[in-house]
C-alpha cells in the first residue's frame, strides 16, 4: 500500500502563532499532512514555505471547512485565544469541534481535539524553591487560574467532563515556552538590553520559573496524537521540562550574557501585572510524568540558562532586521 494513502491529517488553528506554528511544523516533520488555519493572508507564505497547507479563516466561522474538500481530520489542535471576548470565542471553538466532528463522521472517522490550555490553570504556588512541602502540580491538582484565564480553564474542564458522540478530546497544559523569538522570555532580553549596569528584577530569586523549549512542547503534541487513542482521550496532560529553573538562575544567566549584575528587590505595590517582572512572580512547578510515562516523550533542548547564548542570538535575529554580530 502506498504511504500516501495512510497519511494522517491534522488541522492546527492559530498556525502562525508562537506555539501553534511550532506545533504545525512538528506535525509536518512527523509526516502528517498538515493544515494551518490563520486569520491573515500575509501569514500564508510562511506556512507554505514550511510545507503546511494554509487555510484563511477563524474558528468563529466554519465555512473555511468548505475550502478543504473532503479532507477528514484525524486530529485538530486548537491554539487560538481572544482575551477581549474569551467566552464567546471559546463557544465558537466548541461549535467548530462539533462541525468538524460531524464532517469527519460522515467520512468514517472520529477526530481527536487537542485543546491548548496552560499550566496557569493551576494558579500560583505558595511555595518557592527550597520551601518545605514544595511539590509539583499534577493533572489532578485543583484548578485555580487567575481570573482572566477562568474561561479557558473552564472550557478545558468541560471538554474532559462531557462525552461527545462526534469526537474525542484531550486538554494540554504547557508551561511557558522559549526559543527562537522567545515569547514571554523575550522580555528578559529586552529588559537586559535596556539596563545600564544592573539587571533588576522585582521578585524573589527563589521563585520557580518552569518553562521548556517550544520545539519540545510541540513534539509532545505529536507524541500524544500518535499514541493509542484510548490512553489520551478524556485526559489532561502537563507539558514541562524535566526540571525547573529559579528566577535567580535565569537572572544570573541573562545578566552574565549582557555583562550586568543581577539584583532582586521586593515587589512594589504598583507593579503592572504583565511587566517583565511578572515572570518571576508566578512561581509554579508542574510535573509532566504522566505524559512521559504514557508516550516516552522527553525534552531534549537545553534549559534556558544553559542555552542562553543560542536563545539570545535567535531572539535578536528575530527581533531585529539588522545584521547580527556573532558571539
HUBELPE-V772505 format. One record per backbone hydrogen bond with DSSP energy under -0.5 kcal/mol. NH is the residue of the N-H (numbers start at 1). CO is the residue of the C=O. E is the energy in kcal/mol with one decimal. If there is no record, write none. Layout:
# HUBELPE-V772505
NH&CO&E  NH&CO&E
This chain:
# HUBELPE-V772505
5&2&-1.2  6&3&-1.0  7&4&-0.5  10&33&-2.3  11&75&-2.1  12&10&-0.5  12&35&-3.0  13&11&-0.6  13&77&-2.8  14&37&-1.2  15&12&-0.6  15&37&-1.7  17&14&-2.0  21&17&-2.1  22&18&-1.1  23&19&-2.7  24&20&-2.5  25&21&-2.2  26&22&-2.0  27&23&-2.4  28&24&-2.1  29&25&-2.5  30&26&-1.7  31&28&-1.6  32&27&-2.2  33&8&-2.9  34&32&-0.8  35&10&-2.8  36&53&-2.9  37&12&-2.7  37&35&-0.5  38&36&-0.6  38&55&-2.8  43&40&-1.8  44&41&-1.7  47&43&-1.3  48&44&-2.5  49&45&-2.4  50&46&-1.0  50&47&-0.7  51&48&-1.9  52&47&-2.4  53&34&-2.8  54&52&-0.6  55&36&-2.7  57&38&-2.7  57&55&-0.5  58&61&-0.6  61&58&-1.6  64&61&-1.1  65&62&-1.9  66&63&-1.6  67&64&-1.5  68&65&-1.4  71&68&-1.3  73&71&-0.6  74&9&-1.9  75&9&-1.6  76&112&-2.6  77&11&-3.2  78&76&-0.6  78&114&-2.8  79&77&-0.6  85&82&-0.8  86&83&-0.6  89&85&-2.7  90&86&-2.6  91&87&-2.1  92&88&-1.7  93&89&-2.0  94&90&-2.3  95&91&-1.9  96&92&-2.5  97&93&-2.4  98&94&-2.0  99&95&-2.4  100&96&-2.8  101&97&-2.5  102&98&-2.4  103&99&-2.3  104&100&-2.6  105&101&-2.4  106&102&-1.8  107&103&-1.1  108&105&-1.5  109&104&-3.2  112&74&-2.2  113&111&-0.6  113&168&-3.1  114&76&-3.5  114&112&-0.6  115&113&-0.7  115&170&-2.7  116&78&-1.8  116&114&-0.6  117&115&-0.8  117&172&-2.9  119&174&-2.3  121&118&-1.8  122&119&-1.9  123&120&-1.3  125&283&-3.3  129&206&-2.9  131&128&-2.2  134&131&-1.4  137&285&-3.1  141&138&-2.3  144&121&-1.2  144&142&-0.8  149&146&-1.8  150&147&-1.4  153&149&-2.3  154&150&-2.8  155&151&-2.2  156&152&-2.3  157&153&-2.3  158&154&-2.3  159&155&-1.8  160&156&-1.4  161&157&-1.8  162&158&-1.7  164&167&-0.5  168&111&-2.6  170&113&-2.5  171&235&-1.8  172&115&-2.8  173&237&-2.9  175&239&-1.9  176&210&-1.0  178&212&-1.4  182&179&-2.6  185&177&-0.5  185&182&-1.6  186&182&-0.6  186&183&-1.5  187&184&-1.6  188&185&-1.0  189&185&-1.0  190&186&-2.3  191&187&-2.7  192&188&-2.2  193&189&-2.6  194&190&-1.5  195&192&-1.3  199&261&-2.6  200&198&-1.1  201&263&-2.6  203&201&-0.9  203&265&-2.0  204&280&-0.7  207&204&-1.6  209&207&-0.5  209&245&-2.8  210&208&-0.6  210&284&-0.7  211&209&-0.5  212&176&-1.8  214&178&-2.7  217&213&-2.1  218&214&-2.3  219&215&-2.3  220&216&-1.4  221&217&-1.2  222&218&-1.6  223&219&-2.4  224&220&-2.1  225&221&-2.4  226&222&-2.2  227&224&-0.8  231&228&-1.5  232&229&-1.6  233&229&-2.7  234&169&-3.8  235&232&-1.8  237&171&-2.3  239&173&-1.8  245&209&-1.0  247&207&-2.5  248&205&-2.6  250&246&-2.4  251&247&-2.6  252&248&-2.2  253&249&-1.9  254&250&-2.6  255&251&-2.7  256&252&-2.2  257&253&-2.0  258&254&-1.5  259&255&-0.6  259&256&-0.8  260&255&-3.3  261&197&-2.1  262&260&-0.5  263&199&-2.4  265&201&-1.9  271&268&-1.5  275&272&-1.4  278&275&-1.6  279&276&-1.4  280&277&-1.2  281&278&-1.4  282&279&-0.5  284&208&-1.4  287&137&-2.9  292&288&-2.3  293&289&-2.7  294&290&-1.8  295&291&-2.4  296&292&-2.0  297&291&-0.5  307&303&-2.3  308&305&-1.0  311&307&-2.5  312&308&-2.6  313&309&-2.2  314&310&-2.5  315&311&-2.2  316&312&-2.7  317&313&-2.0  318&314&-2.1  319&315&-2.4  320&316&-1.5  326&324&-0.5
